Amino acid sequence: MKRAEFRFADRIRVRWAEIDAQKIVFNGHYLTYIDTAVGAYWRALAMPYQETMQYLGGDLYVRKATLEYEGSAHYDDVLDVGIRTGRIGTSSMVIHAGIFRAEELLVSGELVYVFADPATQTSKPVPQELRDVLQAFEAGKPMVDVRVGSWSELGKEASAIRTAVFVQEQKIPAEMEWDSADETCVHAVAVNHFGMPLATGRLLEHVPGVAKIGRMAVAKSMRGSRVGRSVLEALMQVARTQGQHEVVLHAQTSAAPFYSRSGFVQRGPVFEEAGIPHVEMVRAL
């Protein structure tokens, strides 16, 4: 088993609490590392786990977990936990895992999951839609489709995400969230293979030659994936097509590093919008 065999890997740093009396990671923690990485794997598939399983009418239960120990990790080691889908049977599927320190394999693992009815925990056939997503990811195919259009075309999906993020999660009054600009903006919505909306944003002309991106929102379970970046890039491409030479946005200070990674730079001091600290950020196109 080699690191290069895994398209996806979750990076962790070994904590002091995970070290045993032998001054190495206690053997049971490796299964926790793998289980945590599996959760990140679902995120990489643009698959909000609970919503997806509800949509598919079942859930995945671990039938067997096997670990083989090749070496030991120590305090403060940085580890990559590789996850990939192996064989998919009628009602079960195999997940392969490898825990690496750089290129050195420390632990290999195999998890056998059974797709089952959550009410009775009796097995069911693995849905074809789930098979398709898993196989598409391992084949290197994109996991989201970014749709660009008007409010009449995308308003239902965009409003669902914005309501969940801004109104329900961040407690912004609903009357502050909706404005007349929605009707004239270009909107972008990222959806997964199941058609679930995961992220949104909008773009309008700020002043001649300058576009403004706003209302960027990503479903909570998808943060840390690239779904927000895909929406941002789609909106910037619209701005280029329009002939704009600069993009400006008002970023919540907690999200400023996200925009910095996409080439935006801060301009001016911190200010408040809807009671939340923001900063203006700009990028040339």
C-alpha positions as CSV (number, residue, x, y, z in Angstrom):
1,M,0.0,0.0,0.0
2,K,1.4,3.4,-1.1
3,R,0.4,7.0,-0.4
4,A,0.0,7.7,-4.1
5,E,-2.8,5.1,-4.3
6,F,-5.1,7.4,-2.5
7,R,-6.8,10.3,-4.2
8,F,-8.1,11.5,-0.8
9,A,-6.2,11.9,2.5
10,D,-7.1,13.7,5.7
11,R,-4.1,15.3,7.5
12,I,-3.9,15.1,11.3
13,R,-1.3,15.9,14.0
14,V,-0.8,13.5,16.9
15,R,-1.9,14.9,20.2
16,W,-0.3,14.3,23.6
17,A,-3.5,12.6,24.9
18,E,-3.1,9.9,22.2
19,I,0.3,8.6,23.5
20,D,0.4,5.5,25.7
21,A,2.9,4.3,28.3
22,Q,5.2,3.1,25.5
23,K,5.4,6.7,24.2
24,I,3.7,5.8,20.9
25,V,0.1,6.3,19.7
26,F,-2.2,3.8,21.5
27,N,-3.3,1.2,19.0
28,G,-7.0,1.9,19.4
29,H,-6.6,5.5,18.3
30,Y,-5.8,4.5,14.8
31,L,-9.3,3.4,14.2
32,T,-10.5,6.8,15.4
33,Y,-8.1,8.4,12.9
34,I,-9.6,6.4,10.1
35,D,-13.2,7.0,11.1
36,T,-12.6,10.7,11.3
37,A,-11.0,10.6,7.8
38,V,-14.0,8.7,6.5
39,G,-16.2,11.6,7.6
40,A,-13.9,14.0,5.6
41,Y,-14.0,11.6,2.7
42,W,-17.8,12.0,2.5
43,R,-17.2,15.8,2.5
44,A,-14.8,15.5,-0.4
45,L,-17.5,13.7,-2.3
46,A,-19.8,16.7,-1.7
47,M,-22.0,14.4,0.2
48,P,-23.6,15.8,3.4
49,Y,-23.8,12.5,5.3
50,Q,-27.1,12.7,7.2
51,E,-29.0,14.4,4.4
52,T,-27.7,12.0,1.8
53,M,-28.6,8.9,3.8
54,Q,-32.1,10.2,4.4
55,Y,-32.4,10.9,0.6
56,L,-31.2,7.3,-0.2
57,G,-33.5,5.7,2.4
58,G,-30.9,3.9,4.3
59,D,-27.6,4.2,6.3
60,L,-24.1,2.6,6.4
61,Y,-23.2,0.4,9.3
62,V,-19.7,-1.0,9.9
63,R,-19.8,-4.8,9.7
64,K,-16.1,-5.4,10.2
65,A,-13.0,-3.3,10.9
66,T,-9.5,-4.7,10.4
67,L,-6.2,-3.0,11.1
68,E,-2.6,-4.1,10.4
69,Y,0.2,-2.3,12.2
70,E,3.5,-1.7,10.3
71,G,5.0,1.1,12.4
72,S,4.3,3.5,15.2
73,A,3.4,7.2,15.3
74,H,4.8,9.5,18.0
75,Y,3.7,12.7,19.6
76,D,3.5,15.7,17.2
77,D,3.8,13.5,14.1
78,V,1.9,14.8,11.0
79,L,0.0,11.9,9.5
80,D,-2.0,11.5,6.2
81,V,-4.9,9.2,6.5
82,G,-5.8,8.0,3.0
83,I,-9.3,6.7,2.3
84,R,-10.5,5.0,-0.9
85,T,-13.5,2.9,-2.0
86,G,-12.8,-0.7,-2.9
87,R,-15.2,-3.3,-3.9
88,I,-18.9,-2.5,-3.9
89,G,-21.1,-5.6,-3.5
90,T,-24.8,-6.0,-3.5
91,S,-25.5,-4.6,-0.1
92,S,-21.9,-4.0,1.2
93,M,-18.9,-1.9,0.3
94,V,-15.3,-1.9,1.4
95,I,-13.3,1.1,2.4
96,H,-9.5,0.9,2.3
97,A,-7.4,3.1,4.6
98,G,-3.7,3.8,5.0
99,I,-2.1,5.9,7.7
100,F,1.2,7.4,6.4
101,R,4.0,9.5,7.9
102,A,5.2,11.1,4.7
103,E,5.6,8.1,2.4
104,E,6.0,5.6,5.3
105,L,3.0,3.3,5.8
106,L,2.3,2.9,9.6
107,V,-1.2,1.3,9.6
108,S,-3.4,-0.2,6.9
109,G,-7.1,-0.7,7.5
110,E,-10.2,-2.1,5.9
111,L,-13.8,-1.3,6.8
112,V,-16.7,-3.3,5.6
113,Y,-19.9,-1.3,5.5
114,V,-23.4,-2.7,5.0
115,F,-26.2,-0.4,3.6
116,A,-29.3,-1.1,5.7
117,D,-32.7,0.2,6.7
118,P,-32.0,2.4,9.8
119,A,-35.3,1.3,11.4
120,T,-34.7,-2.4,11.3
121,Q,-30.9,-2.5,10.5
122,T,-31.7,-5.1,7.8
123,S,-29.5,-4.9,4.7
124,K,-30.6,-3.3,1.5
125,P,-29.0,-3.1,-2.0
126,V,-26.4,-0.3,-2.2
127,P,-28.3,2.4,-4.3
128,Q,-27.0,2.9,-7.8
129,E,-26.7,6.7,-7.2
130,L,-24.3,6.1,-4.3
131,R,-22.3,3.7,-6.4
132,D,-22.1,6.3,-9.2
133,V,-20.8,9.0,-6.8
134,L,-18.1,6.8,-5.2
135,Q,-16.9,5.5,-8.6
136,A,-16.9,9.0,-10.1
137,F,-14.8,10.4,-7.3
138,E,-12.2,7.6,-7.5
139,A,-12.1,8.2,-11.3
140,G,-11.1,11.8,-10.7
141,K,-14.4,13.3,-11.8
142,P,-15.8,16.6,-10.3
143,M,-18.2,16.2,-7.4
144,V,-20.2,19.4,-7.9
145,D,-21.9,21.2,-10.7
146,V,-22.0,25.0,-10.4
147,R,-25.0,26.5,-12.0
148,V,-25.1,30.2,-13.0
149,G,-28.3,32.0,-13.7
150,S,-31.0,34.4,-12.6
151,W,-33.0,34.5,-9.4
152,S,-36.0,33.1,-11.2
153,E,-33.8,30.1,-12.2
154,L,-31.8,29.6,-9.0
155,G,-33.6,31.5,-6.3
156,K,-35.2,28.5,-4.6
157,E,-31.9,26.7,-4.1
158,A,-30.0,29.9,-3.2
159,S,-32.6,31.1,-0.7
160,A,-32.5,27.7,1.1
161,I,-28.8,27.9,1.7
162,R,-28.8,31.6,2.7
163,T,-31.7,31.0,5.1
164,A,-29.9,28.1,6.8
165,V,-26.5,30.0,7.0
166,F,-27.4,33.6,7.6
167,V,-30.9,33.6,9.1
168,Q,-30.8,30.4,11.2
169,E,-27.1,29.9,12.0
170,Q,-25.8,33.5,12.2
171,K,-29.1,34.9,13.5
172,I,-29.2,37.8,10.9
173,P,-32.8,39.2,10.8
174,A,-34.6,37.8,7.7
175,E,-35.6,41.3,6.6
176,M,-31.9,42.2,6.3
177,E,-31.0,39.2,4.2
178,W,-33.4,39.8,1.3
179,D,-33.2,42.8,-1.0
180,S,-34.2,43.9,-4.5
181,A,-30.7,43.3,-5.9
182,D,-31.5,39.6,-5.9
183,E,-33.7,40.1,-8.9
184,T,-31.0,41.6,-11.1
185,C,-27.9,39.8,-9.8
186,V,-26.2,36.8,-11.4
187,H,-26.4,33.9,-9.0
188,A,-24.3,30.8,-8.7
189,V,-25.3,27.6,-6.9
190,A,-23.2,24.5,-6.4
191,V,-25.1,21.2,-6.4
192,N,-23.9,17.7,-5.8
193,H,-24.6,14.5,-7.8
194,F,-27.9,14.1,-5.9
195,G,-29.0,17.6,-6.9
196,M,-28.6,19.0,-3.3
197,P,-27.6,22.7,-3.2
198,L,-24.5,23.1,-1.1
199,A,-23.2,26.7,-1.7
200,T,-24.3,29.9,-3.3
201,G,-23.2,33.5,-4.1
202,R,-24.2,36.4,-6.2
203,L,-22.5,39.0,-8.4
204,L,-23.6,42.5,-9.5
205,E,-21.9,45.6,-10.9
206,H,-20.6,47.8,-8.1
207,V,-19.4,50.7,-10.3
208,P,-18.4,50.6,-13.9
209,G,-15.6,48.1,-14.4
210,V,-15.9,46.7,-10.8
211,A,-18.0,43.8,-9.9
212,K,-19.2,43.0,-6.3
213,I,-19.6,39.4,-5.0
214,G,-21.9,38.9,-2.0
215,R,-24.1,36.6,-0.2
216,M,-21.5,33.8,-0.3
217,A,-22.8,30.9,1.8
218,V,-21.7,27.3,2.2
219,A,-23.7,24.6,3.9
220,K,-22.2,23.9,7.3
221,S,-21.4,20.3,6.6
222,M,-19.5,21.2,3.5
223,R,-17.2,23.9,4.9
224,G,-13.5,23.0,4.5
225,S,-14.2,21.4,1.1
226,R,-13.7,23.1,-2.2
227,V,-17.4,23.7,-2.8
228,G,-17.2,27.4,-1.8
229,R,-14.1,27.9,-4.0
230,S,-16.0,26.5,-7.0
231,V,-18.8,29.1,-6.5
232,L,-16.3,32.0,-6.1
233,E,-14.4,31.0,-9.2
234,A,-17.6,30.7,-11.2
235,L,-18.7,34.2,-10.2
236,M,-15.2,35.6,-11.0
237,Q,-15.5,34.0,-14.4
238,V,-18.8,35.8,-15.0
239,A,-17.2,39.1,-14.0
240,R,-14.4,38.5,-16.6
241,T,-17.0,37.7,-19.3
242,Q,-18.7,41.0,-18.5
243,G,-15.4,42.8,-19.0
244,Q,-15.0,43.8,-15.3
245,H,-11.4,44.5,-14.3
246,E,-11.8,44.2,-10.5
247,V,-13.9,42.3,-8.0
248,V,-14.7,43.6,-4.5
249,L,-16.5,41.9,-1.6
250,H,-17.3,42.4,2.0
251,A,-15.9,39.3,3.9
252,Q,-16.7,38.3,7.4
253,T,-13.4,38.5,9.2
254,S,-13.7,34.8,10.0
255,A,-13.9,34.0,6.3
256,A,-11.1,36.4,5.2
257,P,-8.4,33.7,5.0
258,F,-10.6,31.8,2.6
259,Y,-10.7,34.8,0.2
260,S,-7.0,35.4,0.7
261,R,-6.2,32.0,-0.6
262,S,-8.1,33.0,-3.8
263,G,-6.0,36.1,-4.3
264,F,-8.1,38.7,-2.5
265,V,-6.4,41.4,-0.4
266,Q,-7.8,43.5,2.4
267,R,-8.5,47.1,1.8
268,G,-9.4,49.4,4.7
269,P,-10.3,48.8,8.3
270,V,-12.7,46.3,9.9
271,F,-16.3,47.4,10.0
272,E,-19.7,45.9,11.0
273,E,-22.5,44.7,8.9
274,A,-25.6,43.1,10.5
275,G,-23.6,43.1,13.8
276,I,-20.8,41.0,12.3
277,P,-17.2,42.2,11.8
278,H,-16.4,42.5,8.1
279,V,-13.5,43.7,5.9
280,E,-13.4,44.9,2.3
281,M,-11.3,42.7,0.1
282,V,-10.4,43.2,-3.6
283,R,-8.9,41.2,-6.5
284,A,-7.8,42.3,-9.9
285,L,-9.1,40.2,-12.8
